[in-house]
């Protein structure tokens, strides 16, 4: 599963979902939730890297 964040609004929505899953506790997450968390976290990190590099050069 691949996920691409295209806007700040999407980023903030994903972060809410990530925090919700994290607050549940890793040991209480299903395999599906763990996979979803990993994909969303990677997408958020990529968005942060791309956004911060754009800000440096503008």
Backbone as a printed PyTorch tensor [residue, N CA C, xyz], in Angstrom:
tensor([[[ 0.8420, -1.1770,  0.0000],
         [ 0.0000,  0.0000,  0.0000],
         [ 0.8900,  1.2450,  0.0000]],

        [[ 0.5580,  2.1690, -0.8780],
         [ 1.3120,  3.4170, -0.9540],
         [ 0.3540,  4.5800, -0.7310]],

        [[ 0.8660,  5.6230, -0.1270],
         [ 0.0230,  6.7710,  0.1960],
         [ 0.7930,  8.0410, -0.0920]],

        [[ 0.1400,  9.0060, -0.7250],
         [ 0.7760, 10.2640, -1.0580],
         [-0.0650, 11.4100, -0.5010]],

        [[ 0.5710, 12.2690,  0.2720],
         [-0.1010, 13.4310,  0.8350],
         [ 0.1340, 14.5930, -0.1160]],

        [[-0.9560, 15.2480, -0.5420],
         [-0.8580, 16.2880, -1.5640],
         [-1.0690, 17.7020, -1.0440]],

        [[-1.5160, 17.8300,  0.2050],
         [-1.7900, 19.1740,  0.7180],
         [-1.5930, 19.2190,  2.2300]],

        [[-1.5060, 20.4420,  2.7500],
         [-1.3810, 20.6080,  4.2000],
         [-2.6130, 20.0710,  4.9120]],

        [[-3.7710, 20.2540,  4.2950],
         [-5.0130, 19.7630,  4.8900],
         [-4.9730, 18.2400,  5.0220]],

        [[-4.5620, 17.5450,  3.9620],
         [-4.4230, 16.0870,  4.0080],
         [-3.3980, 15.6850,  5.0710]],

        [[-2.2990, 16.4230,  5.1360],
         [-1.2550, 16.1400,  6.1150],
         [-1.8230, 16.2080,  7.5330]],

        [[-2.5690, 17.2550,  7.8290],
         [-3.1360, 17.4110,  9.1730],
         [-4.1550, 16.3150,  9.4800]],

        [[-4.9420, 15.9220,  8.4920],
         [-5.9070, 14.8410,  8.6960],
         [-5.1940, 13.5190,  8.9870]],

        [[-4.1290, 13.2640,  8.2550],
         [-3.3510, 12.0390,  8.4640],
         [-2.7000, 12.0480,  9.8400]],

        [[-2.1920, 13.2120, 10.2560],
         [-1.5470, 13.3040, 11.5650],
         [-2.5440, 13.0080, 12.6870]],

        [[-3.7790, 13.4460, 12.5400],
         [-4.8090, 13.1300, 13.5390],
         [-5.0110, 11.6160, 13.6080]],

        [[-5.0790, 10.9770, 12.4610],
         [-5.2500,  9.5200, 12.4180],
         [-4.0420,  8.8170, 13.0350]],

        [[-2.8430,  9.2910, 12.7270],
         [-1.6230,  8.7090, 13.2930],
         [-1.6380,  8.8310, 14.8140]],

        [[-1.9460, 10.0080, 15.3180],
         [-1.9850, 10.2060, 16.7710],
         [-3.0460,  9.3350, 17.4340]],

        [[-4.1900,  9.1870, 16.7740],
         [-5.2570,  8.3420, 17.3160],
         [-4.7840,  6.8980, 17.4490]],

        [[-4.1520,  6.3930, 16.4050],
         [-3.6380,  5.0270, 16.4410],
         [-2.5350,  4.8800, 17.4830]],

        [[-1.6470,  5.8540, 17.5650],
         [-0.5580,  5.7880, 18.5320],
         [-1.0890,  5.8150, 19.9650]],

        [[-2.1210,  6.6000, 20.2030],
         [-2.7030,  6.6810, 21.5500],
         [-3.3910,  5.3880, 21.9620]],

        [[-3.7800,  4.5990, 20.9930],
         [-4.3960,  3.3060, 21.2650],
         [-3.3760,  2.3500, 21.9020]],

        [[-2.1340,  2.5300, 21.5200],
         [-1.0670,  1.6710, 22.0360],
         [-0.6910,  0.6070, 21.0210]],

        [[ 0.5930,  0.4840, 20.7720],
         [ 1.0830, -0.4340, 19.7430],
         [ 0.6130, -1.8690, 19.9810]],

        [[ 0.6070, -2.2910, 21.2290],
         [ 0.2200, -3.6680, 21.5490],
         [-1.2790, -3.9260, 21.3530]],

        [[-2.0640, -2.8720, 21.1970],
         [-3.5100, -3.0230, 21.0040],
         [-3.9390, -2.8450, 19.5520]],

        [[-2.9880, -2.5670, 18.6610],
         [-3.3070, -2.3680, 17.2500],
         [-3.3630, -3.7080, 16.5220]],

        [[-4.2680, -3.7910, 15.5670],
         [-4.3330, -4.9790, 14.7200],
         [-3.1940, -4.9150, 13.6980]],

        [[-2.9600, -6.0180, 13.0110],
         [-1.9330, -6.0300, 11.9670],
         [-2.2680, -5.0120, 10.8830]],

        [[-3.5320, -4.9070, 10.5610],
         [-3.9770, -3.9500,  9.5540],
         [-3.6950, -2.5170, 10.0030]],

        [[-3.9850, -2.2180, 11.2550],
         [-3.7340, -0.8750, 11.7930],
         [-2.2430, -0.5700, 11.8380]],

        [[-1.4340, -1.5660, 12.1950],
         [ 0.0200, -1.3710, 12.2140],
         [ 0.5460, -1.0730, 10.8170]],

        [[ 0.0390, -1.7870,  9.8230],
         [ 0.4520, -1.5430,  8.4380],
         [ 0.0250, -0.1510,  7.9970]],

        [[-1.2080,  0.2110,  8.3070],
         [-1.7330,  1.5290,  7.9530],
         [-0.9080,  2.6270,  8.6190]],

        [[-0.5620,  2.4260,  9.8900],
         [ 0.2490,  3.3820, 10.6270],
         [ 1.6170,  3.5550,  9.9730]],

        [[ 2.2360,  2.4700,  9.5830],
         [ 3.5550,  2.5320,  8.9540],
         [ 3.5000,  3.3040,  7.6350]],

        [[ 2.4880,  3.0320,  6.8270],
         [ 2.3500,  3.6970,  5.5270],
         [ 2.0830,  5.1890,  5.7190]],

        [[ 1.1700,  5.5200,  6.6240],
         [ 0.8330,  6.9260,  6.8490],
         [ 2.0140,  7.6950,  7.4360]],

        [[ 2.7570,  7.0520,  8.3260],
         [ 3.9230,  7.6980,  8.9240],
         [ 4.9730,  7.9990,  7.8650]],

        [[ 5.2120,  7.0400,  6.9820],
         [ 6.1740,  7.2340,  5.9010],
         [ 5.7220,  8.3800,  4.9780]],

        [[ 4.4400,  8.4190,  4.6720],
         [ 3.9020,  9.4800,  3.8090],
         [ 4.0340, 10.8440,  4.4760]],

        [[ 3.7710, 10.8950,  5.7830],
         [ 3.9010, 12.1560,  6.5210],
         [ 5.3560, 12.6220,  6.5360]],

        [[ 6.2820, 11.6990,  6.7470],
         [ 7.7030, 12.0460,  6.7350],
         [ 8.1250, 12.5740,  5.3660]],

        [[ 7.6680, 11.9130,  4.3150],
         [ 7.9900, 12.3660,  2.9530],
         [ 7.4230, 13.7610,  2.7010]],

        [[ 6.1970, 13.9920,  3.1280],
         [ 5.5740, 15.3010,  2.9500],
         [ 6.3710, 16.3740,  3.7020]],

        [[ 6.7720, 16.0550,  4.9390],
         [ 7.5530, 17.0090,  5.7360],
         [ 8.8810, 17.3270,  5.0680]],

        [[ 9.5600, 16.3120,  4.5520],
         [10.8400, 16.5280,  3.8670],
         [10.6580, 17.3910,  2.6260]],

        [[ 9.6620, 17.0720,  1.8260],
         [ 9.4140, 17.8190,  0.5950],
         [ 8.9900, 19.2470,  0.8890]],

        [[ 8.1690, 19.4340,  1.8870],
         [ 7.6930, 20.7710,  2.2440],
         [ 8.8240, 21.6160,  2.8030]],

        [[ 9.6330, 21.0450,  3.6780],
         [10.7190, 21.8240,  4.2680],
         [11.7860, 22.1740,  3.2360]],

        [[12.0300, 21.2810,  2.2710],
         [13.0240, 21.5970,  1.2420],
         [12.4880, 22.6770,  0.2990]],

        [[11.1860, 22.6960,  0.0660],
         [10.5950, 23.7520, -0.7650],
         [10.7030, 25.1090, -0.0550]],

        [[10.5210, 25.1190,  1.2300],
         [10.5890, 26.3580,  1.9890],
         [12.0060, 26.9270,  1.9970]],

        [[13.0060, 26.0490,  1.9890],
         [14.4030, 26.5010,  2.0200],
         [14.7750, 27.2650,  0.7610]],

        [[14.1600, 26.8890, -0.3580],
         [14.5550, 27.4790, -1.6300],
         [13.5910, 28.5390, -2.1410]],

        [[12.6210, 28.9100, -1.3220],
         [11.6910, 29.9430, -1.7970],
         [11.9970, 31.2840, -1.1950]]])
